[in-house]
Amino acid sequence: MPYDLEALEKFRLSGKILCEAREEMRGYIKEGMLVIDVCERAEGLIRSKGGVPAFPCNVSIDEVAAHYTSPPGDVSVIPVGSTVKVDMGVQVDGYVTDTAFTVSFNSEGRSMTATAEFALKSVIDSICGDMSTGRIGGLIETAIRNHGFKPISNLTGHSVGRYLIHAGTSIPNVATVTTNKVGVGDIFAVEPFVTQPDAVARVDDSSKHTIFRLVRGKSVKNVYAKQLLKYIEINFRTLPFTERWLTDVVPQEHYGEAFKELLKSKIITSYPVFVEASKKPVAQVEHTLLIKKDGCEVLT
């Protein structure tokens, strides 16, 4: 859906803030560092630059492909020799941009990261209005396979919108036959995921859930659940959030019961952490693109 000039300027500001925060984060990641420090550093940078995190910073390590953010009190660390994906988002007045980078402390991970970057550049150099999303997936898959690696077949890029991270249309990372196209004026996050040549190259849902989203408003009996719900509705709307952002909203002794009621009532839903099916490491990069008739504008 094409946006007016005011909306586009907010997307551009969102992307500028996100680009600056991402580049500052690149040199911050170190082996042995607490994952929660990475998450909170990224989110703090975004806020300090005048943006609002569009979702919790994802720090997904090795075979974990996506959707891990630190829960409150997380003591997990970045392992020596690991491959670390950092996925960040910004919203300005609800207008969302999304980006990701990978830092790897091993040679194969660095090769996978370079391959993901090459695949993303292949799309940026070729994408234009009315291009089939299946053809875009083919560009990504060819670039990755030509470098001796595999794309993750069931992870995709996506359109973004106002208070929407996944706004309807997906960008596959493999060639597909589809009638879906990217339109002039649309905004898409393109994110190649790369794994090893002997991997299954598909992700499965794990039992971990660290990111949540409001699904629907509904009356609740518990006074603290009601207070928590109101805070979520006002501050996050339809955007994802983490429990780290909620722990001071209600008294600590009532928080666990209140949060469980929102989950049990299906007022909020959770995102499973995605893990590569054969437990092989994954690299990822991502930019948000404004589609033009003869090319694109990289917003991030």
C-alpha positions as CSV (number, residue, x, y, z in Angstrom):
1,M,0.0,0.0,0.0
2,P,1.5,3.3,-1.0
3,Y,2.1,5.9,1.8
4,D,1.7,9.7,1.8
5,L,4.7,12.0,2.2
6,E,4.2,12.4,5.9
7,A,4.1,8.7,6.5
8,L,7.2,8.2,4.3
9,E,9.2,10.7,6.3
10,K,8.3,8.9,9.5
11,F,9.5,5.6,7.9
12,R,12.7,7.3,6.8
13,L,13.3,8.7,10.3
14,S,12.6,5.3,11.8
15,G,15.1,3.8,9.4
16,K,17.7,6.4,10.2
17,I,17.5,5.8,13.9
18,L,17.6,2.1,13.4
19,C,20.6,2.3,11.0
20,E,22.6,4.4,13.6
21,A,21.7,2.0,16.4
22,R,22.6,-1.0,14.4
23,E,26.0,0.3,13.4
24,E,26.8,1.2,17.0
25,M,25.8,-2.3,18.1
26,R,28.1,-4.0,15.6
27,G,31.2,-3.4,17.6
28,Y,29.5,-4.0,21.0
29,I,29.0,-7.8,20.7
30,K,31.7,-9.8,22.5
31,E,32.1,-13.4,23.5
32,G,31.1,-14.0,27.2
33,M,28.8,-11.0,27.2
34,L,25.4,-11.4,28.9
35,V,22.7,-11.6,26.2
36,I,20.4,-9.3,28.3
37,D,23.1,-6.6,28.1
38,V,23.0,-6.8,24.3
39,C,19.2,-6.6,24.3
40,E,19.0,-3.7,26.7
41,R,21.9,-1.8,25.0
42,A,20.1,-2.0,21.6
43,E,16.8,-1.0,23.0
44,G,18.3,1.9,25.0
45,L,20.2,3.2,21.9
46,I,16.9,3.3,20.0
47,R,15.2,5.3,22.7
48,S,18.1,7.6,23.2
49,K,17.9,8.6,19.5
50,G,14.2,9.4,19.7
51,G,12.7,6.1,18.5
52,V,10.7,3.4,20.2
53,P,11.6,-0.3,19.8
54,A,9.1,-1.9,17.4
55,F,9.8,-5.2,19.1
56,P,12.2,-6.6,21.7
57,C,15.8,-6.9,20.4
58,N,16.3,-10.5,19.2
59,V,19.7,-12.1,20.0
60,S,19.6,-15.5,18.4
61,I,22.7,-17.7,18.8
62,D,24.0,-20.5,16.6
63,E,21.2,-22.9,15.7
64,V,18.6,-20.5,17.2
65,A,17.4,-18.7,14.1
66,A,15.0,-16.1,15.5
67,H,12.6,-14.9,18.2
68,Y,14.9,-15.1,21.3
69,T,15.1,-12.1,23.5
70,S,16.2,-12.1,27.1
71,P,13.5,-12.7,29.7
72,P,13.8,-10.9,33.0
73,G,16.9,-11.9,34.9
74,D,18.4,-13.8,31.9
75,V,21.9,-15.1,32.8
76,S,22.7,-16.6,29.4
77,V,25.9,-15.5,27.7
78,I,27.3,-15.3,24.2
79,P,29.4,-18.5,23.8
80,V,33.0,-18.5,22.6
81,G,33.1,-19.3,18.9
82,S,29.4,-18.6,18.3
83,T,27.4,-17.0,15.5
84,V,25.2,-14.3,16.9
85,K,22.2,-12.7,15.0
86,V,20.9,-9.4,16.3
87,D,17.5,-8.3,14.9
88,M,16.2,-4.8,15.8
89,G,13.2,-2.7,15.0
90,V,12.1,0.9,15.4
91,Q,8.8,2.6,15.2
92,V,8.1,6.3,14.9
93,D,4.4,7.1,15.4
94,G,3.8,3.5,14.6
95,Y,5.8,3.4,11.3
96,V,8.0,0.3,11.6
97,T,11.5,-0.4,10.1
98,D,13.4,-3.7,10.7
99,T,17.0,-4.6,10.4
100,A,19.4,-7.4,11.4
101,F,23.1,-8.2,11.4
102,T,25.3,-11.2,12.3
103,V,28.5,-11.2,14.3
104,S,30.4,-14.5,14.1
105,F,33.4,-15.6,16.1
106,N,34.3,-18.5,13.8
107,S,35.4,-18.7,10.1
108,E,32.4,-20.6,8.7
109,G,30.0,-18.3,10.5
110,R,31.7,-15.3,8.9
111,S,31.5,-17.0,5.5
112,M,27.7,-17.6,6.0
113,T,27.3,-14.0,7.1
114,A,29.1,-12.7,4.0
115,T,26.9,-15.0,1.9
116,A,23.7,-13.5,3.5
117,E,25.0,-10.0,2.8
118,F,25.7,-10.9,-0.8
119,A,22.2,-12.3,-1.2
120,L,20.7,-9.2,0.3
121,K,22.7,-7.0,-2.0
122,S,21.5,-9.1,-4.9
123,V,18.0,-8.2,-4.0
124,I,18.7,-4.5,-3.4
125,D,20.4,-4.3,-6.8
126,S,17.5,-6.0,-8.7
127,I,14.2,-5.4,-6.9
128,C,11.6,-3.1,-8.5
129,G,7.9,-2.4,-8.5
130,D,5.7,-5.3,-9.7
131,M,8.5,-7.9,-9.3
132,S,7.2,-11.3,-8.2
133,T,8.0,-12.3,-4.6
134,G,8.9,-15.8,-5.9
135,R,11.5,-14.2,-8.2
136,I,13.0,-12.3,-5.3
137,G,13.2,-15.6,-3.4
138,G,14.9,-17.1,-6.4
139,L,17.6,-14.4,-6.3
140,I,18.2,-15.1,-2.6
141,E,18.4,-18.8,-3.0
142,T,20.7,-18.7,-6.1
143,A,23.1,-16.3,-4.3
144,I,23.3,-18.5,-1.3
145,R,23.6,-21.8,-3.1
146,N,26.2,-20.4,-5.4
147,H,28.4,-19.8,-2.3
148,G,28.0,-23.3,-1.1
149,F,25.4,-22.8,1.6
150,K,21.6,-23.3,2.0
151,P,18.8,-20.8,2.6
152,I,16.3,-21.5,5.4
153,S,13.3,-22.6,3.4
154,N,10.5,-21.7,5.9
155,L,11.6,-18.2,7.1
156,T,10.7,-15.2,5.1
157,G,11.0,-11.4,4.8
158,H,7.8,-9.4,5.1
159,S,6.0,-6.2,4.4
160,V,5.8,-3.7,7.2
161,G,3.3,-1.0,8.1
162,R,1.9,1.2,10.8
163,Y,2.0,-0.8,14.1
164,L,2.5,-3.9,11.9
165,I,5.7,-5.9,11.6
166,H,4.3,-8.5,9.4
167,A,1.8,-6.5,7.3
168,G,0.6,-9.3,5.0
169,T,2.9,-10.2,2.1
170,S,6.0,-12.4,2.6
171,I,9.3,-12.4,0.8
172,P,10.5,-16.1,0.6
173,N,14.2,-17.0,0.8
174,V,13.8,-19.7,-1.9
175,A,12.3,-19.6,-5.4
176,T,8.5,-20.1,-5.4
177,V,5.7,-20.0,-7.9
178,T,3.3,-17.3,-6.8
179,T,1.2,-14.4,-8.1
180,N,2.3,-12.2,-5.2
181,K,4.3,-9.1,-6.2
182,V,5.9,-6.1,-4.5
183,G,4.2,-2.9,-5.4
184,V,5.6,0.6,-6.0
185,G,5.4,2.5,-2.7
186,D,5.3,-0.7,-0.6
187,I,7.8,-1.2,2.2
188,F,9.4,-4.6,2.7
189,A,11.9,-6.1,5.1
190,V,14.1,-8.5,3.2
191,E,16.1,-11.0,5.4
192,P,18.2,-13.8,4.0
193,F,18.8,-16.7,6.5
194,V,21.8,-18.9,5.6
195,T,22.9,-22.2,7.1
196,Q,25.4,-25.0,6.4
197,P,25.3,-27.2,3.3
198,D,24.5,-30.3,5.3
199,A,21.7,-28.7,7.3
200,V,18.0,-29.6,6.9
201,A,17.6,-25.8,6.3
202,R,14.3,-25.5,8.0
203,V,13.3,-24.1,11.4
204,D,11.1,-25.8,14.0
205,D,9.3,-24.2,16.9
206,S,11.0,-24.8,20.2
207,S,9.3,-24.9,23.6
208,K,10.8,-21.5,24.6
209,H,8.6,-18.4,24.3
210,T,10.2,-15.0,25.2
211,I,8.2,-12.6,22.9
212,F,4.5,-11.8,23.2
213,R,1.8,-9.8,21.4
214,L,-1.7,-8.5,22.1
215,V,-4.3,-10.5,20.1
216,R,-7.5,-9.0,21.4
217,G,-9.0,-6.9,24.1
218,K,-11.2,-8.8,26.6
219,S,-12.5,-8.3,30.1
220,V,-10.6,-10.0,32.9
221,K,-11.5,-10.4,36.5
222,N,-8.0,-10.1,38.1
223,V,-7.4,-6.4,38.9
224,Y,-3.7,-6.8,38.2
225,A,-4.3,-8.6,34.9
226,K,-6.6,-5.7,34.0
227,Q,-3.9,-3.2,34.9
228,L,-1.3,-5.1,32.9
229,L,-3.6,-5.4,29.9
230,K,-4.3,-1.6,29.9
231,Y,-0.6,-0.9,29.9
232,I,0.0,-3.3,27.0
233,E,-2.8,-1.8,24.9
234,I,-1.6,1.7,25.4
235,N,2.2,1.1,25.0
236,F,2.5,-1.7,22.5
237,R,-0.9,-1.9,20.6
238,T,-0.3,-4.7,18.1
239,L,3.5,-4.7,18.3
240,P,5.5,-7.5,20.1
241,F,6.8,-7.0,23.6
242,T,8.9,-8.7,26.3
243,E,8.2,-9.4,29.9
244,R,11.3,-7.3,30.6
245,W,9.2,-4.3,29.7
246,L,6.4,-5.2,32.1
247,T,7.9,-6.2,35.4
248,D,7.3,-2.8,37.1
249,V,3.7,-2.3,35.9
250,V,2.1,-4.2,38.8
251,P,3.5,-5.3,42.2
252,Q,6.0,-8.1,41.7
253,E,4.1,-10.5,43.9
254,H,1.0,-10.2,41.7
255,Y,2.8,-10.1,38.3
256,G,3.1,-13.8,37.6
257,E,-0.5,-14.6,38.2
258,A,-1.7,-11.5,36.2
259,F,0.5,-12.4,33.2
260,K,-0.6,-16.0,33.2
261,E,-4.3,-14.9,33.1
262,L,-3.7,-12.9,30.0
263,L,-2.0,-15.9,28.3
264,K,-4.7,-18.4,29.5
265,S,-7.5,-16.1,28.3
266,K,-5.7,-15.8,24.9
267,I,-5.7,-12.1,25.2
268,I,-2.0,-12.2,24.4
269,T,-0.1,-14.8,22.3
270,S,3.5,-15.8,22.3
271,Y,6.1,-16.4,19.5
272,P,8.1,-19.7,19.7
273,V,11.8,-19.4,19.5
274,F,12.8,-20.9,16.1
275,V,15.6,-23.5,15.9
276,E,17.2,-24.9,12.8
277,A,15.8,-28.5,12.6
278,S,19.2,-30.2,12.4
279,K,20.8,-27.9,15.0
280,K,23.1,-26.2,12.5
281,P,24.2,-22.6,12.9
282,V,22.3,-19.8,11.0
283,A,23.4,-16.4,9.9
284,Q,21.0,-13.5,9.0
285,V,21.1,-10.0,7.7
286,E,18.1,-7.7,7.0
287,H,17.2,-4.3,5.5
288,T,13.9,-2.5,5.1
289,L,13.3,-1.3,1.5
290,L,10.9,1.2,0.0
291,I,10.0,-0.2,-3.4
292,K,10.2,2.1,-6.4
293,K,9.3,1.7,-10.1
294,D,12.9,1.1,-11.1
295,G,14.6,0.0,-7.9
296,C,14.4,0.6,-4.2
297,E,15.4,3.0,-1.4
298,V,17.2,1.3,1.5
299,L,15.6,2.8,4.6
300,T,17.9,1.1,7.1
